């Protein structure tokens, strides 16, 4: 009986250790989702394709109808560069937040945080306008990311973090989604205007060679714009999935280890990864 009692105590001890270990298991699905979101935002911040500077430069060509000399097509597109820089800062700030969320979900995660020395300032940057409210949202996220990454929060704090910053993250993502959708709309409007302009010039061309040159320029430009619009579509959809995934985490913050929620969060992570390829 004494031997059986000792065996039962050992088994009880092992079971208790397993139970405690299970209680400390990293939230892998949350970690995977947060890292996928961070990677997408890092990629957006590092994007060197068609941006607001390029749009400004092309729009001068498309919307200028009375110019007779090359100098009349020159334009200061510094506001486009400023808009590109500002949006990179916004992506970096959100990236740092999701990096912190990933760290909370798994303390063993090694992450490279984005630089947060620059915020998002209110103002108008060509086709991009940032209100003082929106600037304040990103300022709040800078503080959040810095606090979460330096104060050694534990995984049990994830619910607190989601409760505190859910609305801020949602608004920040909504702003980036709005800017991305607006960018695509501007490109499509410009493309349609350019088509009409070139069509008129082709009709007036005096030789097959002149017509061929015009068609060549038209195809080169419109192909570039189609690719840019496709990039905007992918970015918009990826941001939407990040927003939906963060909403799901917020709504299920009390049940992060339930299988149905874990499966749902992994699904968002997979979609984000696919859209960012």
C-alpha positions as CSV (number, residue, x, y, z in Angstrom):
1,X,0.0,0.0,0.0
2,X,2.9,2.4,0.9
3,X,4.5,1.7,-2.5
4,X,1.1,2.3,-4.3
5,X,0.7,5.5,-2.3
6,X,4.2,6.7,-3.4
7,X,3.4,5.9,-7.0
8,X,0.1,7.8,-6.8
9,X,2.0,10.8,-5.3
10,X,4.5,10.7,-8.1
11,X,1.8,10.4,-10.8
12,X,0.0,13.3,-9.1
13,X,3.1,15.4,-9.1
14,X,3.8,14.6,-12.8
15,X,0.2,15.5,-13.6
16,X,0.5,18.7,-11.7
17,X,3.7,19.7,-13.5
18,X,2.1,19.0,-16.9
19,X,-0.9,21.1,-15.9
20,X,1.3,24.0,-14.8
21,X,3.4,23.6,-18.0
22,X,0.3,23.7,-20.1
23,X,-0.8,26.8,-18.3
24,X,2.4,28.5,-19.4
25,X,2.4,27.3,-22.9
26,X,3.1,30.1,-25.4
27,X,0.2,31.3,-27.4
28,X,1.7,30.1,-30.7
29,X,-1.3,31.1,-32.8
30,X,-1.3,34.6,-31.5
31,X,2.5,34.7,-32.0
32,X,2.2,33.4,-35.6
33,X,-0.5,36.0,-36.4
34,X,1.4,38.9,-34.9
35,X,4.6,37.9,-36.7
36,X,2.8,37.6,-40.0
37,X,1.3,41.1,-39.5
38,X,4.6,42.5,-38.5
39,X,6.3,41.0,-41.6
40,X,3.5,42.5,-43.9
41,X,3.9,46.0,-42.4
42,X,7.7,45.7,-42.6
43,X,7.4,44.8,-46.2
44,X,5.1,47.8,-46.8
45,X,7.5,50.1,-45.1
46,X,10.4,48.8,-47.2
47,X,8.4,49.0,-50.5
48,X,10.3,50.8,-53.2
49,X,7.8,50.4,-56.0
50,X,5.2,52.9,-57.3
51,X,4.5,55.5,-54.7
52,X,3.1,58.9,-54.2
53,X,6.2,60.6,-55.7
54,X,5.7,58.5,-58.8
55,X,2.0,59.4,-59.0
56,X,2.9,63.1,-58.7
57,X,5.5,62.8,-61.5
58,X,3.1,61.0,-63.8
59,X,0.1,63.1,-63.1
60,X,1.9,66.2,-64.4
61,X,2.3,64.5,-67.7
62,X,-1.3,63.3,-67.8
63,X,-3.1,66.4,-66.6
64,X,-1.0,69.1,-68.2
65,X,-2.7,70.1,-71.5
66,X,-1.4,73.5,-72.5
67,X,2.4,73.1,-72.0
68,X,4.6,73.8,-75.1
69,X,8.0,73.3,-73.5
70,X,9.7,70.6,-71.4
71,X,10.2,73.0,-68.5
72,X,6.4,73.4,-68.2
73,X,6.2,69.7,-67.3
74,X,8.6,70.1,-64.4
75,X,7.0,69.9,-61.0
76,X,8.1,69.9,-57.4
77,X,7.0,66.5,-56.1
78,X,8.5,66.9,-52.7
79,X,5.1,66.5,-51.2
80,X,4.9,63.0,-52.8
81,X,8.2,62.1,-51.2
82,X,7.0,63.4,-47.8
83,X,3.8,61.3,-48.2
84,X,5.9,58.1,-48.9
85,X,8.1,58.8,-45.9
86,X,5.1,59.5,-43.6
87,X,3.4,56.2,-44.7
88,X,6.6,54.3,-44.0
89,X,6.6,55.7,-40.5
90,X,3.0,54.6,-40.0
91,X,3.8,51.1,-41.2
92,X,6.9,51.0,-38.9
93,X,4.8,52.1,-35.9
94,X,2.1,49.4,-36.5
95,X,4.9,46.8,-37.1
96,X,6.4,47.6,-33.7
97,X,3.1,47.1,-32.0
98,X,2.6,43.6,-33.6
99,X,6.2,42.8,-32.8
100,X,5.4,43.5,-29.1
101,X,2.3,41.4,-29.4
102,X,4.3,38.5,-30.8
103,X,6.8,38.9,-27.9
104,X,4.0,38.8,-25.4
105,X,2.6,35.6,-26.9
106,X,6.0,33.9,-26.8
107,X,8.9,35.2,-24.7
108,X,11.3,33.2,-26.8
109,X,10.5,35.0,-30.0
110,X,13.4,36.9,-31.4
111,X,12.2,40.0,-33.2
112,X,13.8,42.9,-34.9
113,X,11.8,46.0,-34.0
114,X,11.3,48.8,-36.5
115,X,12.8,52.2,-35.7
116,X,10.4,54.5,-33.9
117,X,12.3,57.7,-33.9
118,X,9.8,59.4,-36.3
119,X,6.1,59.7,-35.7
120,X,3.3,60.6,-38.0
121,X,2.7,64.4,-38.2
122,X,-0.6,66.0,-39.1
123,X,-0.8,67.8,-42.4
124,X,-1.4,67.5,-46.1
125,X,1.1,65.6,-48.2
126,X,-0.2,65.8,-51.8
127,X,-2.9,63.2,-52.0
128,X,-2.5,62.1,-48.4
129,X,-4.0,64.1,-45.5
130,X,-3.4,63.2,-41.9
131,X,-5.6,64.8,-39.3
132,X,-4.4,65.8,-35.8
133,X,-6.6,62.9,-34.5
134,X,-4.9,60.4,-36.8
135,X,-1.5,61.7,-35.8
136,X,-2.4,61.3,-32.2
137,X,-3.5,57.7,-32.8
138,X,0.0,56.8,-34.2
139,X,1.7,58.7,-31.4
140,X,-0.2,56.6,-28.9
141,X,0.9,53.4,-30.7
142,X,4.6,54.6,-30.5
143,X,4.2,54.8,-26.7
144,X,2.4,51.5,-26.6
145,X,5.1,49.6,-28.6
146,X,7.9,51.1,-26.6
147,X,6.2,50.2,-23.3
148,X,5.3,46.7,-24.3
149,X,8.8,45.9,-25.6
150,X,10.7,47.4,-22.7
151,X,8.6,46.6,-19.6
152,X,8.8,42.8,-19.8
153,X,5.1,42.2,-19.9
154,X,4.0,38.6,-19.5
155,X,1.6,36.6,-21.7
156,X,-1.2,37.0,-19.2
157,X,-1.1,40.7,-20.1
158,X,-2.3,40.1,-23.6
159,X,-5.9,40.6,-22.7
160,X,-5.0,43.9,-21.0
161,X,-3.1,45.0,-24.1
162,X,-5.9,44.1,-26.5
163,X,-8.5,45.9,-24.3
164,X,-6.3,49.0,-24.1
165,X,-5.1,49.3,-27.7
166,X,-7.8,47.6,-29.8
167,X,-9.6,50.8,-30.9
168,X,-6.3,52.6,-31.6
169,X,-5.0,49.7,-33.8
170,X,-8.3,49.5,-35.6
171,X,-8.3,53.2,-36.4
172,X,-4.6,53.2,-37.5
173,X,-5.2,50.2,-39.8
174,X,-8.4,51.9,-41.2
175,X,-6.4,55.0,-42.0
176,X,-3.8,53.0,-44.0
177,X,-6.6,51.1,-45.7
178,X,-8.3,54.3,-46.7
179,X,-5.0,55.8,-48.1
180,X,-4.3,52.6,-50.0
181,X,-7.8,52.5,-51.6
182,X,-7.5,56.2,-52.4
183,X,-4.2,55.6,-54.1
184,X,-5.7,52.9,-56.3
185,X,-8.6,55.2,-57.3
186,X,-6.2,58.0,-58.2
187,X,-4.2,55.7,-60.4
188,X,-7.3,54.4,-62.2
189,X,-8.6,57.9,-62.8
190,X,-5.2,59.0,-64.2
191,X,-5.0,55.9,-66.4
192,X,-8.5,56.6,-67.9
193,X,-7.5,60.2,-68.5
194,X,-4.3,59.1,-70.2
195,X,-6.1,56.7,-72.4
196,X,-8.4,59.4,-73.7
197,X,-5.4,61.8,-74.2
198,X,-3.4,59.2,-76.1
199,X,-6.4,58.1,-78.2
200,X,-6.8,61.7,-79.3
201,X,-3.1,62.0,-80.2
202,X,-3.1,58.7,-82.1
203,X,-6.1,59.9,-84.2
204,X,-4.1,63.0,-85.1
205,X,-0.8,61.3,-85.8
206,X,0.6,61.9,-89.2
207,X,2.5,58.7,-89.7
208,X,2.4,55.0,-88.6
209,X,5.7,55.6,-86.8
210,X,4.2,58.4,-84.7
211,X,1.2,56.3,-83.9
212,X,3.4,53.3,-82.9
213,X,5.5,55.5,-80.6
214,X,2.3,56.8,-78.9
215,X,0.9,53.3,-78.4
216,X,4.3,52.1,-77.0
217,X,4.3,54.9,-74.4
218,X,0.7,54.2,-73.6
219,X,1.2,50.5,-73.0
220,X,4.4,51.1,-70.9
221,X,2.6,53.5,-68.7
222,X,-0.6,51.7,-68.3
223,X,1.2,48.4,-67.5
224,X,3.1,50.1,-64.7
225,X,-0.2,51.6,-63.3
226,X,-2.0,48.3,-63.5
227,X,0.8,46.7,-61.5
228,X,0.7,49.5,-59.0
229,X,-3.1,49.2,-58.6
230,X,-2.7,45.4,-58.1
231,X,-0.1,46.1,-55.3
232,X,-2.6,48.5,-53.7
233,X,-5.3,45.8,-53.8
234,X,-3.0,43.2,-52.2
235,X,-1.9,45.7,-49.5
236,X,-5.5,46.7,-48.8
237,X,-6.6,43.0,-48.4
238,X,-3.7,42.2,-46.2
239,X,-4.4,45.2,-43.9
240,X,-8.1,44.1,-43.8
241,X,-7.1,40.6,-42.7
242,X,-4.8,42.1,-40.0
243,X,-7.7,44.2,-38.8
244,X,-10.1,41.2,-38.8
245,X,-7.5,39.1,-37.0
246,X,-6.9,41.7,-34.3
247,X,-10.6,42.1,-33.9
248,X,-11.0,38.3,-33.4
249,X,-8.2,38.4,-30.8
250,X,-10.0,41.3,-29.0
251,X,-13.4,39.6,-29.0
252,X,-11.8,36.2,-27.9
253,X,-9.3,37.6,-25.4
254,X,-10.7,35.5,-22.6
255,X,-10.5,32.3,-24.6
256,X,-7.2,32.5,-26.5
257,X,-6.5,28.8,-26.0
258,X,-9.8,27.6,-27.4
259,X,-9.3,25.4,-30.5
260,X,-11.8,27.2,-32.6
261,X,-10.3,30.6,-32.0
262,X,-6.7,29.3,-32.5
263,X,-7.8,27.8,-35.8
264,X,-9.4,31.1,-36.8
265,X,-6.3,33.1,-35.9
266,X,-4.0,30.8,-37.8
267,X,-6.3,31.2,-40.8
268,X,-5.9,35.0,-40.7
269,X,-2.1,34.5,-40.4
270,X,-2.0,32.2,-43.5
271,X,-4.1,34.7,-45.5
272,X,-1.8,37.6,-44.5
273,X,1.3,35.6,-45.5
274,X,-0.3,34.7,-48.9
275,X,-1.4,38.3,-49.6
276,X,2.1,39.6,-48.8
277,X,4.0,37.3,-51.1
